[in-house]
Amino acid sequence: RKYSLWSVNFMITCSAINTKMLNPNFAVMCNPYSGNPESFESTSPFGFNSATYFLPMCTLIGVAIASIFIGTMSDRLGRKSLMLVLGWISAVGSIVKYFTRHTFWGFCISNFIFGFFLGNLPIGMAYVGDIEQNQKKKEQLLGMLVGCFVLGNSGGGIIAVLMADVGLFAPLWVGAGLMVIANISSHKYMIEPAKNVVEKPIDIDIEDKFTLNEDDEDVNRPEVIDQKTLWNIVGGALLDNIGSTGLFPLCLSPLALETYYAQFEMKGEEPIMSILAYQWLSVCVALLVIPSTQMTPWFFERLGVAGVCVFGNFCTAVVTSLLLMIATAFPATNLSFGFFVFCMYAGFPFTVFSQLTTGPMLDAIAPADKIGFVQGLNNASMNFGMALAPWVFGLLADATSTTAAIITGICFSVAAALANAPLMRHPLMGKQAPKPPPQKRIFKGEDEEIVQKMLSGSYVDPELTLEIAKHRAMNGMPTVVPRVRPYAEEKETLGKLSKDASATFEFRRELADRILAGLARGKDDPENLEFSKEELVQFLNTVSRGDNQDQELIHQATADLGVWMGEYLEDNGYSPHTASVLMKQMFMTAFPRLTDDGPELTEENVEEYLIRNRRVMNSYAEHKKKTSLLGTFAQNAGGYHGHGWW
């Protein structure tokens, strides 16, 4: 499954590279006075800004239209086959686009046609929904997939900048080659979930039933789509993508390009920002989605998915406003340009939050047979916004001013935040109630009744307790930390607590005997060793005080037990407040030291630990037998001793 996910991520990355590969060169292509022989002779009827944004719009419109149908088609035809069809046609498309490079409209038409075959992101997102049932892991995988998509957008631009001396259209050959590699990889490694993945039923047998994971939370999918919530999410995503255009690309081109390059070039002065610097700024800003994908799980836990979306919308509005203020209110100097770049790169990761949340929100309301459909709507709204908004804003900037266009984008970001705010009240998208620590939880596959009794502090057969601890340790999970019931709660049932102790003492003694015998057999016959000392030590340390244990929880349970003991002594004729030294001496006698060098067990001290543990359990077990026998004698004194001499 790991290689299958890698192949899907690689395919999405390569498709994104092909989608945005030539973006840094569009400004040069659409400028007939650039001096580059490959620039278009005419972009009529568009001006420079609108033509620059019309080129990527052609591709993204094709992607957006295809996204509406691609998800549903993959629900019916399968994820892998459709992914491969799109991939091979995209590889051919890159070559065809190279041979239509001589005219503006010929290149636009080929971009539009082959844009239909670059919209495979909905298939990848639906694929994640198919194979991952754990909610938290699903959100992480979807975030990683969107991260690969944005990384591909940036990677395509980097290829274009690096190949600037080779030609404006030469990167198309690299894109075709990458698509061929991605197709071969997907053909070999991608697994079709509908045919190859069979969900195993949970076995209730205690030996095999544990499929533990700290974050085991299956997705309970609805039977039908909540239409109101669906269109709220899609509409909010569309507003967000339109508003994000005010930040990127408008804050770079035309805002930064005019402020820090064009006005100096027109005066014949040395510009603060070169064209090469502009290209690197535009392609590298997309790399900042990587820290965004790492931060979103932390924000999801504290704000909820919808809360993070609204936060991202407001961050977009704030960062865009700040960049506009720096570029327009302050003189164009190296210092102000430095602040401009700093604010863009520091703020951009937070603005991406809103785009990383749409996928998980739609997945939460999608029935199993509609995952591709809803993710297709998500991708369609994103690409329609990314396609139309820059071109429309370019027309607005040409007709009015760059400032007016960017302010309009800020208004759309605020509108997106207001539109998404109601989703914060949705039970699946708002802030989730904190989960109890793993030591206090029942995991999928465990016997709920048994573990619940353990957690409540009730008596559980020691053999079952050991099995649960063993299987948790084998899965790298912390053991159960039972509730320490207050003394007042158990005061009336101390007799039962004492009665159950005999079975526990005897089991612990026999367990120590079995382990010691197993170690001894291993020394005599290493070939048939049931378990090694190393494995035993690791298990015992994991169960008692492993690294995955919540140490604060352990200390609290220990403190609660101390309070219980103190209240027991006080209620049963002892005076711990006046005889604390005596009490300590009694405790040390009742609980002799099991290890001499701290609680950590090693291969050197584990046998001595087991021997001492067995000795303690044996003394308790024998003491229980004696007290039981004396109690029987006392109840039948007349029958055994007619004169009752004692």
Buried (B, 14 or more C-beta within 10 A) or exposed (E): EEEBBBBBBBBBBBBBBBBBBBBBBBBBBBBBEBEBEBBBEEBEEBBBBBBBBBBBBBBBBBBBBBBBBBBBBBBEEBBBEBBBBBBBBBBBBBEBBBEBBEEBEBBBBBBBBBBBBBBBBBBBBBBBBBBBBBBBBBBBBBBBBBBBBBBBBBBBBBBBBEBBEEBBBBBBBBBBEBBBEBBEBBBEBBBBBEEEEEEEEEEEEBEEBBBBBBEBBEBEBBEEBBEEBBEBBBBBBBBBBBBBBBBBBBBBBBBBBBBBBBBBEEEEEEBBBEBEBBBBBBBBBBBBBBBBBBBBEEBBBEBBBBBBBBBBBBBBBBBBBBBBEBBBEBEBEEEBBEBBBEBBBEBBBBBBBBBBBBBBBBBBBBEEEBBBBBBBBBBBBBBBBBBBBBBBBBBBBBEEEBEEBBBBBBBBBBBBBEBBBBBBEBEBBBBBEEEEBBBBBBBBBBBEEBBEBBBEBEBBBBEBBBBBBBBBBEBEBBBBBBBBBEBEEBEEEEEEEEEBBBBBBBBBBBBBBEBBEEBEEBEEEEEEBEEEBEEBBBBBBBBBBBEBBBEEBBEEBEEBEEEBBBBBBEEEEBEBEEEEEEBEEEEEEEEEEBBEEEEEBBEEBBBEBBEBBBBBBBBBBEEBEEEEEEEEEEEEEEEEEEEEEE
